[in-house]
Amino acid sequence: MRRNFLKLFACLTVFFVILVMADVANAQRRVRARTYSQQQVEQLLERIEERTDNFVKVFDEALDDSRLDTTRTEENYTDRARQLENFTDELRREFDHDDSWAENKPEAQKVLSAATVMDRIMRSRNFGAQAETSWVRLRTELNALARVYGLPVVGSRTYGAVPVRTTTIPVQQVVRRNGYTKQQVEQLLERIEERTDAFVKSFDEALDDSRLNRTITEENYTDRARLLENATDELRREFDHDRAWAQDKVNARKVLNIASDINRIMRSRNFGARTESTWAVLRTELNALARVYSLPAVGARSYR
């Protein structure tokens, strides 16, 4: 009898120890889940936004230097990279609204889903050391984001492809030019206008911090940037008037002509990483505009 009691006591002891260890493990997981402060997540989102901008820049350059240049595949890849960039901007913007973390989880999931699509693209071809390194750094930060929200890491089968264009377009509006609908061009012009404003701001700050500050050269460079800003505003304004696309081609050519001048300026000096990245992203959008209107890309010799 005594022996049976000891066996029962030993079994209960082992069972109790297992329960305690499981509770400790759960507690450790709960503690780990709370190790990210709001400030740390904000800093993580800042790094993700910066690394995404850098990746989009070098990815675009890698595509331009590849056999995919000016092909439909390049356009698709560029759309995917831009989609990732837009989703990271959206997540950062919504987080800045001071929502609870649970409310931002859908935005985080969209970012990781778009990143998974990009990861498949990066694994499908060799885009060069610079693009590969930039992607690895960004993916590391994105996987940290996944841990914050308790989501699968980049590349998980859980994520499916996110459609680049999710808006249903009425049949009567589907009038295409070089593969672009009117709605898509309107969205492109909106992005160009926003990115031009961001570039001009960054460019002005870079000039103020340079040896060109308060010189004639600075005035000339600033004038060119303002011309580009005015030209993009004019193109967007005229397009909103619902004119025929052929009439807007003159305004589009004007934008691309001025952009080519800015491109030569950007290549002539080092204006800092932030301004270079902002220009690279804007130039990508402007080259999409060139494709819409069958015009030479920014920097082509046909522009003065």
C-alpha positions in Angstrom: 0.0 0.0 0.0 2.8 2.4 1.0 4.6 1.6 -2.3 1.5 2.4 -4.4 1.1 5.7 -2.5 4.7 6.7 -3.2 4.3 5.9 -6.9 1.1 8.0 -7.1 2.9 10.8 -5.3 5.8 10.6 -7.7 3.5 10.7 -10.7 1.6 13.7 -9.3 4.9 15.5 -8.6 6.1 14.9 -12.2 2.7 16.1 -13.6 2.9 19.3 -11.4 6.4 20.0 -12.5 5.3 19.7 -16.2 2.5 22.1 -15.6 4.8 24.6 -13.9 7.3 24.4 -16.8 4.6 24.9 -19.4 3.3 27.9 -17.5 6.8 29.4 -17.3 7.3 28.9 -21.0 4.0 30.6 -21.7 4.9 33.4 -19.4 8.3 33.8 -21.2 6.4 34.0 -24.5 4.1 36.6 -23.1 7.1 38.6 -21.9 8.8 38.3 -25.3 5.6 39.6 -26.9 5.8 42.7 -24.8 9.5 43.4 -25.3 8.7 45.8 -28.2 7.9 49.3 -27.0 6.0 51.7 -29.2 9.2 53.7 -29.8 11.0 50.6 -30.9 8.3 49.7 -33.4 8.3 53.3 -34.7 12.0 53.0 -35.2 11.6 49.7 -37.0 9.0 51.1 -39.3 11.4 54.0 -40.1 14.1 51.6 -41.0 11.7 49.5 -43.1 10.6 52.7 -45.0 14.2 53.8 -45.6 15.4 50.3 -46.7 12.4 49.9 -49.0 13.2 53.2 -50.7 16.8 52.1 -51.1 15.8 48.7 -52.4 13.3 50.1 -55.0 16.1 52.4 -56.2 18.7 49.7 -56.7 16.1 47.2 -58.0 15.0 49.8 -60.6 18.7 50.3 -61.7 19.3 46.6 -61.9 16.2 46.2 -64.2 17.4 49.1 -66.4 20.8 47.4 -66.8 19.3 44.0 -67.5 17.8 42.3 -70.6 14.4 43.0 -69.0 14.7 46.7 -69.7 11.6 48.1 -71.5 9.8 44.8 -71.4 6.4 43.9 -69.9 8.2 41.8 -67.3 10.1 44.9 -66.1 6.9 46.8 -65.8 5.4 43.9 -63.7 8.4 43.7 -61.5 8.5 47.5 -61.0 4.8 47.5 -60.1 5.5 44.9 -57.4 8.3 46.9 -56.0 6.2 50.0 -56.0 3.4 48.2 -54.4 5.6 47.1 -51.5 6.8 50.7 -51.1 3.2 52.0 -51.0 2.2 49.4 -48.4 5.2 50.3 -46.1 4.3 54.0 -46.4 0.7 53.1 -45.5 1.7 51.1 -42.5 4.0 53.9 -41.2 1.3 56.5 -41.8 -1.4 54.5 -40.0 0.9 53.7 -37.1 1.6 57.4 -36.8 -2.1 57.9 -36.2 -1.5 56.2 -32.9 -3.9 53.3 -33.5 -3.6 50.3 -31.3 -1.2 47.6 -32.6 -4.1 45.2 -33.3 -5.6 47.8 -35.7 -2.3 48.0 -37.7 -2.0 44.2 -38.1 -3.9 44.1 -41.5 -1.5 46.7 -42.9 1.5 44.7 -41.6 0.1 41.6 -43.2 -0.3 43.4 -46.6 3.4 44.5 -46.3 4.6 41.0 -45.6 2.4 39.5 -48.4 3.8 42.0 -50.9 7.3 41.3 -49.6 6.8 37.6 -50.2 5.9 38.3 -53.8 9.1 40.3 -54.1 11.1 37.6 -52.4 10.0 35.1 -55.1 11.0 37.6 -57.8 14.4 38.1 -56.2 14.9 34.3 -56.0 13.9 33.8 -59.7 16.8 35.8 -61.2 20.2 37.3 -60.5 19.7 41.1 -60.0 23.3 41.8 -59.0 25.1 42.1 -55.6 23.8 45.6 -54.8 20.2 44.7 -55.2 20.6 41.3 -53.5 22.3 42.9 -50.5 19.7 45.6 -50.3 16.9 43.0 -50.3 18.5 40.9 -47.6 18.7 43.9 -45.3 15.1 44.8 -46.0 13.9 41.3 -45.5 15.6 41.1 -42.1 13.7 44.2 -40.9 10.5 42.8 -42.4 10.9 39.6 -40.5 11.3 41.6 -37.3 8.0 43.2 -38.2 6.5 39.8 -38.6 7.6 38.9 -35.1 6.1 42.1 -33.6 2.7 41.2 -35.0 2.9 37.5 -34.6 2.7 36.9 -38.3 4.6 34.4 -40.6 7.9 35.6 -42.0 8.6 36.7 -45.5 8.4 33.8 -47.9 5.9 31.8 -46.0 3.3 29.9 -48.0 0.6 31.5 -46.0 0.9 34.6 -48.1 -0.6 34.7 -51.5 0.0 37.3 -54.2 -1.7 40.6 -53.6 -3.2 42.1 -56.8 -1.4 45.2 -57.9 -4.7 46.8 -59.0 -7.7 45.9 -57.0 -10.1 48.6 -58.2 -12.9 47.4 -60.5 -13.1 49.7 -63.5 -16.4 50.1 -65.2 -16.4 48.8 -68.8 -17.1 52.2 -70.3 -13.9 53.6 -68.7 -11.6 50.9 -69.9 -10.0 52.9 -72.7 -6.3 51.9 -72.9 -3.2 53.7 -74.2 -0.1 51.5 -74.5 -1.7 49.1 -72.0 -2.7 51.7 -69.5 -6.3 52.7 -68.6 -7.3 56.3 -67.9 -7.7 55.5 -64.2 -4.2 54.0 -64.0 -2.7 57.1 -65.7 -4.6 59.3 -63.2 -3.1 57.3 -60.3 0.3 57.6 -62.0 0.0 61.4 -62.2 -1.0 61.6 -58.6 2.1 59.6 -57.6 4.3 61.8 -59.8 2.9 65.0 -58.3 3.4 63.7 -54.7 6.9 62.4 -55.4 7.9 65.6 -57.2 6.9 67.6 -54.1 8.9 65.3 -51.9 12.0 65.5 -54.2 11.9 69.3 -54.4 11.8 69.6 -50.6 14.7 67.2 -50.2 16.7 68.8 -53.0 16.2 72.3 -51.4 17.5 71.0 -48.1 20.5 69.3 -49.7 21.4 72.6 -51.5 21.1 74.5 -48.2 23.5 72.1 -46.6 26.0 72.2 -49.4 28.7 74.6 -50.5 26.4 75.8 -53.2 24.2 77.6 -50.6 23.5 81.2 -51.6 25.3 80.9 -54.9 24.1 81.5 -58.5 24.4 77.8 -59.1 22.0 77.1 -56.3 19.5 79.5 -57.7 19.7 77.9 -61.1 19.3 74.4 -59.7 16.3 75.6 -57.6 14.7 77.2 -60.6 14.9 73.9 -62.5 13.4 72.0 -59.6 10.5 74.5 -59.4 10.0 74.2 -63.2 9.6 70.5 -62.8 7.1 70.9 -60.0 5.1 73.4 -62.0 5.1 71.2 -65.1 3.9 68.2 -63.2 1.1 70.3 -61.6 0.1 71.5 -65.0 0.0 68.0 -66.5 -2.1 66.7 -63.7 -4.4 69.7 -63.9 -4.9 69.4 -67.6 -5.5 65.7 -67.4 -8.2 66.3 -64.8 -10.0 68.4 -67.4 -10.7 65.2 -69.3 -8.9 66.3 -72.5 -7.9 63.8 -75.1 -4.7 62.0 -74.3 -3.0 63.3 -77.5 -3.4 66.9 -76.3 -1.7 66.0 -73.0 1.3 64.5 -74.8 2.8 68.0 -75.1 2.6 68.6 -71.4 4.1 65.1 -70.7 7.0 65.9 -73.0 7.6 69.2 -71.2 7.7 67.3 -67.9 10.2 64.7 -69.2 12.4 67.4 -70.8 12.7 69.3 -67.5 13.2 66.0 -65.7 16.1 65.2 -68.0 17.8 68.5 -67.0 17.3 67.6 -63.3 18.7 64.1 -64.1 21.9 65.7 -65.5 22.2 67.9 -62.4 21.7 64.9 -60.1 24.5 63.0 -61.9 26.9 66.0 -61.7 27.1 66.1 -57.9 26.5 64.1 -54.7 23.4 65.5 -53.1 23.2 62.9 -50.3 21.5 59.5 -50.0 18.0 60.8 -49.2 17.8 63.1 -52.2 19.3 60.5 -54.5 16.8 57.9 -53.3 13.9 60.4 -53.7 15.0 61.2 -57.2 15.4 57.5 -58.2 11.8 56.8 -57.1 10.4 59.8 -59.0 12.4 59.0 -62.1 10.9 55.5 -62.1 7.4 57.1 -62.2 8.4 59.5 -64.9 9.7 56.7 -67.1 6.3 55.0 -66.7 4.8 58.3 -67.9 7.2 58.2 -70.9 5.9 54.7 -71.7 2.3 55.8 -71.5 2.9 58.6 -74.1 5.5 56.7 -76.2 8.2 59.2 -75.4 11.9 58.7 -74.6 12.7 58.0 -71.0 14.3 60.6 -68.6 17.9 61.3 -69.7 17.4 60.3 -73.3 19.6 62.2 -75.8 16.5 63.5 -77.6 15.9 65.9 -74.7 18.0 69.0 -74.6 
